[in-house]
Amino acid sequence: MNAIGSFKAQKAPGGRLVDGVEYEDRDEECVVTQEIVYGCGCQSIQHEYHDGTVSRRIVRHDGRVLVDEMLWAE
């Protein structure tokens, strides 16, 4: 995965203001994978597939899954 940028003092899913890094990858299975890793340990991962379907998963720093969804293309 390639780092595409970093940020300072952004609100993480756990509520803290922290720094972090954004990553992006493109491969044959997914069109695009985007991942945000926050300094506190929270993560946001999104996969966009060839058919337009998007999966999202947001995990708080303590491991609690806040969002785990599949959005089907219409």
N, CA, C and O atoms as CSV, one atom per row, in Angstrom:
chain,resi,resn,atom,element,x,y,z
A,1,MET,N,N,0.847,-1.171,0.000
A,1,MET,CA,C,0.000,0.000,0.000
A,1,MET,C,C,0.894,1.235,0.000
A,1,MET,O,O,1.942,1.259,0.645
A,2,ASN,N,N,0.474,2.234,-0.714
A,2,ASN,CA,C,1.266,3.460,-0.842
A,2,ASN,C,C,0.678,4.572,0.015
A,2,ASN,O,O,-0.522,4.842,-0.045
A,3,ALA,N,N,1.515,5.207,0.804
A,3,ALA,CA,C,1.071,6.371,1.575
A,3,ALA,C,C,0.820,7.506,0.597
A,3,ALA,O,O,1.670,7.815,-0.237
A,4,ILE,N,N,-0.362,8.133,0.702
A,4,ILE,CA,C,-0.675,9.240,-0.205
A,4,ILE,C,C,-0.692,10.582,0.518
A,4,ILE,O,O,-0.793,11.632,-0.116
A,5,GLY,N,N,-0.594,10.544,1.838
A,5,GLY,CA,C,-0.572,11.795,2.589
A,5,GLY,C,C,-0.704,11.561,4.076
A,5,GLY,O,O,-1.062,10.476,4.534
A,6,SER,N,N,-0.407,12.603,4.807
A,6,SER,CA,C,-0.571,12.547,6.255
A,6,SER,C,C,-1.386,13.761,6.675
A,6,SER,O,O,-1.558,14.709,5.908
A,7,PHE,N,N,-1.881,13.717,7.898
A,7,PHE,CA,C,-2.679,14.832,8.400
A,7,PHE,C,C,-2.362,15.062,9.868
A,7,PHE,O,O,-1.823,14.190,10.549
A,8,LYS,N,N,-2.701,16.232,10.332
A,8,LYS,CA,C,-2.460,16.631,11.727
A,8,LYS,C,C,-3.790,16.947,12.388
A,8,LYS,O,O,-4.675,17.533,11.764
A,9,ALA,N,N,-3.931,16.569,13.623
A,9,ALA,CA,C,-5.055,16.948,14.487
A,9,ALA,C,C,-6.425,16.764,13.835
A,9,ALA,O,O,-7.248,17.679,13.823
A,10,GLN,N,N,-6.656,15.567,13.295
A,10,GLN,CA,C,-7.975,15.236,12.748
A,10,GLN,C,C,-8.715,14.367,13.768
A,10,GLN,O,O,-8.096,13.570,14.474
A,11,LYS,N,N,-10.031,14.522,13.842
A,11,LYS,CA,C,-10.814,13.741,14.794
A,11,LYS,C,C,-10.907,12.287,14.331
A,11,LYS,O,O,-11.401,11.993,13.242
A,12,ALA,N,N,-10.427,11.400,15.173
A,12,ALA,CA,C,-10.458,9.970,14.899
A,12,ALA,C,C,-11.827,9.404,15.282
A,12,ALA,O,O,-12.582,10.052,16.008
A,13,PRO,N,N,-12.154,8.199,14.800
A,13,PRO,CA,C,-13.438,7.576,15.157
A,13,PRO,C,C,-13.652,7.430,16.659
A,13,PRO,O,O,-14.794,7.404,17.119
A,14,GLY,N,N,-12.572,7.336,17.428
A,14,GLY,CA,C,-12.681,7.223,18.880
A,14,GLY,C,C,-12.879,8.558,19.583
A,14,GLY,O,O,-13.049,8.602,20.802
A,15,GLY,N,N,-12.857,9.658,18.809
A,15,GLY,CA,C,-13.123,10.969,19.371
A,15,GLY,C,C,-11.907,11.835,19.658
A,15,GLY,O,O,-12.055,13.027,19.929
A,16,ARG,N,N,-10.731,11.274,19.606
A,16,ARG,CA,C,-9.516,12.040,19.900
A,16,ARG,C,C,-9.060,12.826,18.671
A,16,ARG,O,O,-9.332,12.429,17.538
A,17,LEU,N,N,-8.369,13.938,18.899
A,17,LEU,CA,C,-7.718,14.678,17.813
A,17,LEU,C,C,-6.298,14.141,17.703
A,17,LEU,O,O,-5.495,14.296,18.623
A,18,VAL,N,N,-5.993,13.508,16.573
A,18,VAL,CA,C,-4.689,12.861,16.406
A,18,VAL,C,C,-4.172,13.062,14.988
A,18,VAL,O,O,-4.912,13.456,14.087
A,19,ASP,N,N,-2.891,12.782,14.816
A,19,ASP,CA,C,-2.274,12.772,13.494
A,19,ASP,C,C,-2.519,11.400,12.863
A,19,ASP,O,O,-2.907,10.455,13.550
A,20,GLY,N,N,-2.292,11.300,11.562
A,20,GLY,CA,C,-2.475,10.018,10.904
A,20,GLY,C,C,-1.936,10.009,9.489
A,20,GLY,O,O,-1.387,10.997,9.002
A,21,VAL,N,N,-2.107,8.866,8.842
A,21,VAL,CA,C,-1.606,8.655,7.478
A,21,VAL,C,C,-2.703,8.028,6.640
A,21,VAL,O,O,-3.439,7.161,7.111
A,22,GLU,N,N,-2.810,8.475,5.382
A,22,GLU,CA,C,-3.749,7.891,4.422
A,22,GLU,C,C,-2.969,7.039,3.423
A,22,GLU,O,O,-1.900,7.428,2.952
A,23,TYR,N,N,-3.525,5.873,3.112
A,23,TYR,CA,C,-2.913,4.956,2.165
A,23,TYR,C,C,-3.903,4.647,1.049
A,23,TYR,O,O,-5.117,4.723,1.236
A,24,GLU,N,N,-3.357,4.296,-0.122
A,24,GLU,CA,C,-4.212,3.892,-1.227
A,24,GLU,C,C,-3.499,2.807,-2.016
A,24,GLU,O,O,-2.277,2.827,-2.166
A,25,ASP,N,N,-4.286,1.856,-2.519
A,25,ASP,CA,C,-3.738,0.764,-3.309
A,25,ASP,C,C,-4.737,0.415,-4.401
A,25,ASP,O,O,-5.946,0.535,-4.205
A,26,ARG,N,N,-4.245,-0.007,-5.525
A,26,ARG,CA,C,-5.089,-0.462,-6.632
A,26,ARG,C,C,-4.607,-1.843,-7.027
A,26,ARG,O,O,-3.407,-2.084,-7.158
A,27,ASP,N,N,-5.567,-2.759,-7.217
A,27,ASP,CA,C,-5.196,-4.113,-7.614
A,27,ASP,C,C,-6.282,-4.724,-8.494
A,27,ASP,O,O,-7.243,-4.052,-8.869
A,28,GLU,N,N,-6.118,-5.997,-8.817
A,28,GLU,CA,C,-7.047,-6.674,-9.722
A,28,GLU,C,C,-8.387,-6.997,-9.065
A,28,GLU,O,O,-9.416,-6.974,-9.740
A,29,GLU,N,N,-8.400,-7.299,-7.764
A,29,GLU,CA,C,-9.644,-7.642,-7.072
A,29,GLU,C,C,-10.492,-6.420,-6.766
A,29,GLU,O,O,-11.690,-6.402,-7.051
A,30,CYS,N,N,-9.882,-5.410,-6.193
A,30,CYS,CA,C,-10.565,-4.154,-5.866
A,30,CYS,C,C,-10.050,-3.103,-6.831
A,30,CYS,O,O,-8.883,-3.129,-7.222
A,31,VAL,N,N,-10.893,-2.208,-7.205
A,31,VAL,CA,C,-10.415,-1.094,-8.007
A,31,VAL,C,C,-9.520,-0.224,-7.133
A,31,VAL,O,O,-8.406,0.123,-7.525
A,32,VAL,N,N,-10.015,0.127,-5.942
A,32,VAL,CA,C,-9.256,1.003,-5.046
A,32,VAL,C,C,-9.467,0.552,-3.598
A,32,VAL,O,O,-10.590,0.247,-3.196
A,33,THR,N,N,-8.402,0.512,-2.836
A,33,THR,CA,C,-8.479,0.326,-1.395
A,33,THR,C,C,-7.916,1.584,-0.757
A,33,THR,O,O,-6.794,1.994,-1.055
A,34,GLN,N,N,-8.706,2.198,0.128
A,34,GLN,CA,C,-8.244,3.367,0.855
A,34,GLN,C,C,-8.255,3.036,2.338
A,34,GLN,O,O,-9.234,2.498,2.855
A,35,GLU,N,N,-7.172,3.358,3.012
A,35,GLU,CA,C,-7.065,3.090,4.444
A,35,GLU,C,C,-6.530,4.328,5.136
A,35,GLU,O,O,-5.586,4.961,4.662
A,36,ILE,N,N,-7.137,4.664,6.255
A,36,ILE,CA,C,-6.660,5.752,7.098
A,36,ILE,C,C,-6.277,5.139,8.435
A,36,ILE,O,O,-7.079,4.452,9.069
A,37,VAL,N,N,-5.046,5.392,8.855
A,37,VAL,CA,C,-4.555,4.895,10.136
A,37,VAL,C,C,-4.297,6.110,11.017
A,37,VAL,O,O,-3.465,6.959,10.695
A,38,TYR,N,N,-5.012,6.181,12.120
A,38,TYR,CA,C,-4.899,7.295,13.063
A,38,TYR,C,C,-3.832,6.986,14.108
A,38,TYR,O,O,-3.598,5.821,14.430
A,39,GLY,N,N,-3.195,8.007,14.632
A,39,GLY,CA,C,-2.137,7.852,15.618
A,39,GLY,C,C,-2.554,7.125,16.879
A,39,GLY,O,O,-1.711,6.541,17.561
A,40,CYS,N,N,-3.839,7.147,17.204
A,40,CYS,CA,C,-4.342,6.497,18.416
A,40,CYS,C,C,-4.622,5.011,18.206
A,40,CYS,O,O,-4.873,4.285,19.168
A,41,GLY,N,N,-4.581,4.549,16.938
A,41,GLY,CA,C,-4.850,3.146,16.645
A,41,GLY,C,C,-6.156,2.908,15.915
A,41,GLY,O,O,-6.401,1.789,15.463
A,42,CYS,N,N,-6.998,3.912,15.782
A,42,CYS,CA,C,-8.237,3.763,15.011
A,42,CYS,C,C,-7.884,3.569,13.539
A,42,CYS,O,O,-6.832,4.009,13.075
A,43,GLN,N,N,-8.797,2.890,12.802
A,43,GLN,CA,C,-8.589,2.665,11.374
A,43,GLN,C,C,-9.893,2.810,10.614
A,43,GLN,O,O,-10.967,2.505,11.133
A,44,SER,N,N,-9.788,3.276,9.388
A,44,SER,CA,C,-10.911,3.332,8.463
A,44,SER,C,C,-10.446,2.704,7.161
A,44,SER,O,O,-9.456,3.142,6.575
A,45,ILE,N,N,-11.162,1.672,6.702
A,45,ILE,CA,C,-10.775,0.947,5.490
A,45,ILE,C,C,-11.967,0.917,4.537
A,45,ILE,O,O,-13.084,0.577,4.929
A,46,GLN,N,N,-11.714,1.274,3.286
A,46,GLN,CA,C,-12.774,1.267,2.283
A,46,GLN,C,C,-12.258,0.587,1.023
A,46,GLN,O,O,-11.171,0.900,0.538
A,47,HIS,N,N,-13.055,-0.357,0.491
A,47,HIS,CA,C,-12.738,-1.037,-0.758
A,47,HIS,C,C,-13.798,-0.659,-1.781
A,47,HIS,O,O,-14.993,-0.756,-1.500
A,48,GLU,N,N,-13.377,-0.232,-2.955
A,48,GLU,CA,C,-14.289,0.033,-4.061
A,48,GLU,C,C,-14.018,-1.022,-5.124
A,48,GLU,O,O,-12.892,-1.149,-5.606
A,49,TYR,N,N,-15.063,-1.789,-5.494
A,49,TYR,CA,C,-14.917,-2.895,-6.425
A,49,TYR,C,C,-15.309,-2.497,-7.845
A,49,TYR,O,O,-15.920,-1.452,-8.066
A,50,HIS,N,N,-14.947,-3.350,-8.800
A,50,HIS,CA,C,-15.191,-3.084,-10.227
A,50,HIS,C,C,-16.659,-2.828,-10.545
A,50,HIS,O,O,-16.967,-2.040,-11.439
A,51,ASP,N,N,-17.564,-3.478,-9.832
A,51,ASP,CA,C,-18.999,-3.330,-10.126
A,51,ASP,C,C,-19.627,-2.122,-9.428
A,51,ASP,O,O,-20.838,-1.917,-9.515
A,52,GLY,N,N,-18.811,-1.323,-8.737
A,52,GLY,CA,C,-19.316,-0.140,-8.047
A,52,GLY,C,C,-19.671,-0.368,-6.592
A,52,GLY,O,O,-19.996,0.588,-5.888
A,53,THR,N,N,-19.619,-1.605,-6.119
A,53,THR,CA,C,-19.892,-1.923,-4.724
A,53,THR,C,C,-18.769,-1.366,-3.845
A,53,THR,O,O,-17.600,-1.376,-4.228
A,54,VAL,N,N,-19.149,-0.886,-2.668
A,54,VAL,CA,C,-18.179,-0.319,-1.723
A,54,VAL,C,C,-18.362,-0.997,-0.371
A,54,VAL,O,O,-19.484,-1.118,0.119
A,55,SER,N,N,-17.261,-1.437,0.230
A,55,SER,CA,C,-17.320,-1.942,1.610
A,55,SER,C,C,-16.548,-0.972,2.494
A,55,SER,O,O,-15.493,-0.464,2.115
A,56,ARG,N,N,-17.101,-0.725,3.690
A,56,ARG,CA,C,-16.471,0.185,4.655
A,56,ARG,C,C,-16.379,-0.502,6.001
A,56,ARG,O,O,-17.301,-1.198,6.427
A,57,ARG,N,N,-15.257,-0.297,6.661
A,57,ARG,CA,C,-15.068,-0.820,8.020
A,57,ARG,C,C,-14.306,0.239,8.805
A,57,ARG,O,O,-13.232,0.680,8.396
A,58,ILE,N,N,-14.874,0.638,9.934
A,58,ILE,CA,C,-14.235,1.616,10.811
A,58,ILE,C,C,-14.058,0.957,12.170
A,58,ILE,O,O,-15.017,0.475,12.774
A,59,VAL,N,N,-12.820,0.945,12.639
A,59,VAL,CA,C,-12.478,0.271,13.892
A,59,VAL,C,C,-11.851,1.288,14.839
A,59,VAL,O,O,-10.906,1.992,14.484
A,60,ARG,N,N,-12.398,1.347,16.051
A,60,ARG,CA,C,-11.876,2.245,17.086
A,60,ARG,C,C,-10.568,1.692,17.647
A,60,ARG,O,O,-10.271,0.508,17.485
A,61,HIS,N,N,-9.798,2.538,18.297
A,61,HIS,CA,C,-8.480,2.178,18.836
A,61,HIS,C,C,-8.505,0.989,19.800
A,61,HIS,O,O,-7.484,0.322,19.970
A,62,ASP,N,N,-9.634,0.713,20.424
A,62,ASP,CA,C,-9.737,-0.414,21.354
A,62,ASP,C,C,-10.223,-1.693,20.683
A,62,ASP,O,O,-10.475,-2.695,21.352
A,63,GLY,N,N,-10.356,-1.656,19.348
A,63,GLY,CA,C,-10.774,-2.838,18.592
A,63,GLY,C,C,-12.265,-2.928,18.318
A,63,GLY,O,O,-12.700,-3.807,17.574
A,64,ARG,N,N,-13.048,-2.045,18.897
A,64,ARG,CA,C,-14.505,-2.072,18.688
A,64,ARG,C,C,-14.823,-1.630,17.257
A,64,ARG,O,O,-14.375,-0.573,16.812
A,65,VAL,N,N,-15.596,-2.444,16.548
A,65,VAL,CA,C,-16.000,-2.125,15.182
A,65,VAL,C,C,-17.187,-1.171,15.242
A,65,VAL,O,O,-18.234,-1.507,15.796
A,66,LEU,N,N,-17.018,0.022,14.670
A,66,LEU,CA,C,-18.071,1.032,14.676
A,66,LEU,C,C,-18.939,0.946,13.433
A,66,LEU,O,O,-20.146,1.176,13.503
A,67,VAL,N,N,-18.336,0.614,12.288
A,67,VAL,CA,C,-19.062,0.485,11.026
A,67,VAL,C,C,-18.492,-0.717,10.290
A,67,VAL,O,O,-17.276,-0.877,10.191
A,68,ASP,N,N,-19.376,-1.558,9.778
A,68,ASP,CA,C,-18.984,-2.691,8.936
A,68,ASP,C,C,-20.127,-2.891,7.954
A,68,ASP,O,O,-21.104,-3.576,8.255
A,69,GLU,N,N,-19.998,-2.279,6.760
A,69,GLU,CA,C,-21.125,-2.295,5.845
A,69,GLU,C,C,-20.672,-2.507,4.408
A,69,GLU,O,O,-19.531,-2.235,4.036
A,70,MET,N,N,-21.614,-3.004,3.620
A,70,MET,CA,C,-21.427,-3.194,2.185
A,70,MET,C,C,-22.492,-2.361,1.501
A,70,MET,O,O,-23.682,-2.530,1.766
A,71,LEU,N,N,-22.075,-1.467,0.627
A,71,LEU,CA,C,-23.005,-0.618,-0.116
A,71,LEU,C,C,-23.003,-1.111,-1.554
A,71,LEU,O,O,-22.015,-0.954,-2.271
A,72,TRP,N,N,-24.113,-1.709,-1.971
A,72,TRP,CA,C,-24.205,-2.316,-3.308
A,72,TRP,C,C,-24.445,-1.261,-4.364
A,72,TRP,O,O,-25.186,-0.303,-4.145
A,73,ALA,N,N,-23.816,-1.440,-5.507
A,73,ALA,CA,C,-24.005,-0.537,-6.642
A,73,ALA,C,C,-25.408,-0.730,-7.203
A,73,ALA,O,O,-25.968,-1.826,-7.152
A,74,GLU,N,N,-25.963,0.346,-7.736
A,74,GLU,CA,C,-27.312,0.255,-8.309
A,74,GLU,C,C,-27.257,0.264,-9.804
A,74,GLU,O,O,-28.296,0.194,-10.460
